[in-house]
Amino acid sequence: MSANEEQIGPEQSPQPLRLGDWLWRPLCAKLWWAAVPLYWLGMWASHYSQAAEDLYGSALAGYLTVFFFPPLVALILSYGFFREWLARLLPSEAAPLSSEDWFPDPDGYGPSGMPWEFDPLDPRSGALWVGNTLNPLNAGYINRAS
């Protein structure tokens, strides 16, 4: 076993993530970034050349404009970085969420499933309760004398 293999163990953290490894290192990224200025220089040249104007005025040029738009190129090339970054954020051995995580207090909800403070079917909601005489929506439906 060499010295490099001894230094890297399963308990050590993996290599740090660098966005540049996805944006610049692969050969396809280098070729794509090299083609971006060539395309935009050709578009600039289309103002002075009729042949280039015909090419850059076509429908294909509309698709190529999107394909060679630098922010979109950066977004597409950084997809692998963000995928791995998110995978490192979420531990793979984490336990799935249980119902206690979503509904920590079962007594805090009314009959309709809303919090009891806002549930019109729960008498604990005060004036919002459908049976309360103070509720302005109940005027005329509930007899105040009873």
C-alpha positions in Angstrom: 0.0 0.0 0.0 1.4 3.4 -0.9 1.5 6.5 1.2 -1.3 8.1 -0.7 -3.6 5.1 -0.1 -2.9 5.2 3.6 -3.8 8.9 3.9 -7.2 8.5 2.3 -9.6 6.5 4.5 -13.3 6.0 4.6 -13.6 8.1 7.8 -12.0 11.2 6.0 -14.2 13.6 4.1 -14.2 13.4 0.3 -12.6 15.9 -2.0 -14.1 19.4 -1.6 -16.5 20.4 -4.3 -15.4 23.0 -6.7 -17.7 24.5 -9.3 -14.8 25.0 -11.7 -14.4 21.3 -12.0 -17.7 21.1 -13.8 -17.6 24.4 -15.6 -14.1 24.2 -17.1 -12.4 20.8 -16.7 -14.4 18.4 -19.0 -13.4 18.5 -22.7 -17.1 19.1 -23.8 -17.1 22.2 -21.5 -13.9 23.5 -23.0 -15.3 23.1 -26.5 -18.6 24.7 -25.6 -17.0 27.7 -24.0 -14.7 28.1 -27.0 -17.7 28.0 -29.4 -19.6 30.7 -27.4 -17.4 33.7 -28.4 -17.1 32.3 -32.0 -20.9 32.3 -32.3 -21.3 35.8 -30.9 -18.5 37.2 -33.0 -20.3 35.7 -36.0 -23.4 37.4 -35.0 -21.6 40.7 -34.7 -20.1 40.0 -38.2 -23.6 39.5 -39.6 -24.1 43.3 -39.4 -21.4 43.7 -42.1 -21.8 40.5 -44.2 -24.9 39.6 -46.2 -24.1 35.8 -46.1 -23.6 35.9 -42.3 -26.8 37.9 -42.0 -28.7 35.3 -43.9 -27.3 32.6 -41.6 -27.9 34.4 -38.4 -31.4 35.5 -39.4 -32.6 31.9 -39.8 -34.6 29.9 -37.4 -31.6 27.7 -36.7 -29.8 30.7 -35.4 -32.6 31.3 -33.0 -32.0 27.9 -31.4 -28.2 28.4 -31.5 -28.6 31.8 -29.7 -30.2 30.0 -26.8 -27.7 27.2 -27.0 -24.7 29.6 -26.9 -26.2 32.0 -24.3 -23.4 32.1 -21.7 -25.6 32.1 -18.5 -27.5 29.1 -19.9 -24.2 27.3 -20.7 -23.0 27.9 -17.1 -26.3 26.6 -15.7 -26.2 23.4 -17.8 -22.5 22.7 -17.1 -23.0 23.2 -13.4 -25.8 20.7 -13.1 -23.5 17.9 -12.0 -22.0 20.2 -9.3 -25.4 21.0 -7.8 -26.5 17.4 -8.0 -23.5 16.2 -6.0 -23.7 19.2 -3.6 -27.3 18.4 -2.7 -26.4 14.7 -2.3 -23.8 15.7 0.2 -26.2 17.9 2.1 -28.7 15.1 2.7 -27.3 12.2 4.7 -28.2 8.9 3.0 -28.6 7.1 6.2 -31.1 9.5 7.7 -34.4 8.1 9.0 -37.5 8.9 7.0 -39.9 11.5 8.4 -42.6 10.2 10.7 -46.1 11.6 11.4 -44.7 13.2 14.6 -42.4 15.3 12.5 -45.3 16.8 10.5 -48.0 16.8 13.3 -46.2 17.2 16.6 -49.3 18.0 18.7 -52.4 15.9 17.8 -54.5 18.0 20.2 -53.6 21.2 18.4 -55.8 20.5 15.4 -59.6 20.7 15.1 -62.0 18.3 13.4 -61.3 19.6 10.0 -57.5 19.1 10.4 -56.7 22.9 10.7 -55.1 24.3 13.8 -57.8 24.7 16.4 -57.4 28.5 16.6 -58.6 28.8 13.0 -60.9 25.8 12.6 -64.5 26.9 12.2 -65.7 23.5 13.4 -63.9 23.6 16.7 -65.6 25.5 19.6 -62.1 26.4 21.0 -61.6 28.8 18.0 -63.8 31.5 19.7 -65.6 33.9 17.4 -64.5 31.9 14.3 -66.6 28.9 15.4 -69.7 28.4 13.3 -71.9 28.0 16.4 -70.7 31.2 18.1 -73.2 34.1 18.3 -70.4 36.6 18.0 -69.4 35.3 14.6 -70.8 38.0 12.1 -71.4 35.3 9.5 -73.9 33.7 11.8 -76.2 36.7 12.1 -79.7 35.6 11.6 -78.9 31.8 11.7 -78.3 31.4 15.4 -80.9 32.6 17.9 -79.1 34.7 20.5 -81.7 34.0 23.1 -81.0 30.3 23.2 
